Amino acid sequence: MPSFSTHKFTARPLAPQTLEMEGISKKTMEEHFKLYQGYVNKANEILEKLEGVDRDPAKANQTFSDIRVLKTELTFALGGIKNHEIYFGHLGGKGGQPGGALAAAIQDNFGSFDAWAKDLKATGIAARGWVWLALDHDYGHLFNYLGDAQNTFPVWNATPILALDTYEHAYFIDYGAARAGYIDQFMKVLDWKVVEENYARAAKMSGR
Ligand SMILES: [Fe+2]
C-alpha cells in the first residue's frame, strides 16, 4: 500500500485579501482557485486508485502501466497543490521589500534585492510554469529555480519559500500575453511577511 493511501487532500480557501488586489483581478483568482481545486480532486482520485493498482511486477512497465501513470501524474497533482498553496498564501500584500533575515540572505546570495528581482523576472519570462525562490539545505543557498510544469525541475533538499506562477491562466485575463507586466504586478501585491515566515521555517529546517 502507498504510505499515504488514506490521506485526503482538502483545498485551502483563498484569503479575502487575495480577491481584492490591484492588477490581479477577482475573476482571475476565482478561476485560478478552480484549477487548484482540480489538482486537489485529482490527487485524491489518484491516491484512491493507487490503493487497488496491480503491483504484479509482470504488469509494471516503464513504457505504459497503471502504476506508472498513477505515480507520474500524482507528482503533477501534488505539485499543483503545493505550488498554488505557496503562491496564493503570499498574495494580497503591499509589495515593497523583505526585512530581517530574509533581506540579509537575499543580499548575501544575489548581491542586492534589485539583482534578485531582476533574476526572478527574467526567470519568470523564461519559465513555462513556475519560478521558485528556494533555500537549499545542503549548501545554504537561495536560488530562483525554474519549473516548466507542476512537477518539473525541483531539486532535493531545498524548500521553496516563494512561488511565481507563470502559466497563462495566472494572468491572461488581466494582461493578455504581456507576462512581464503581470510579474511586475505580482511584486506589488506580494506579502513579504508571509515569505519571511516561510524563510524562517526553512532556515530552521537547515539548522541555520
Ligand atoms: Fe496556476
Boltz pocket constraint, residues with backbone or C-beta under 6 A from the ligand:
constraints:
  - pocket:
      binder: B
      contacts: [[A, 32], [A, 35], [A, 84], [A, 165], [A, 167], [A, 169], [A, 170]]
      max_distance: 6.0
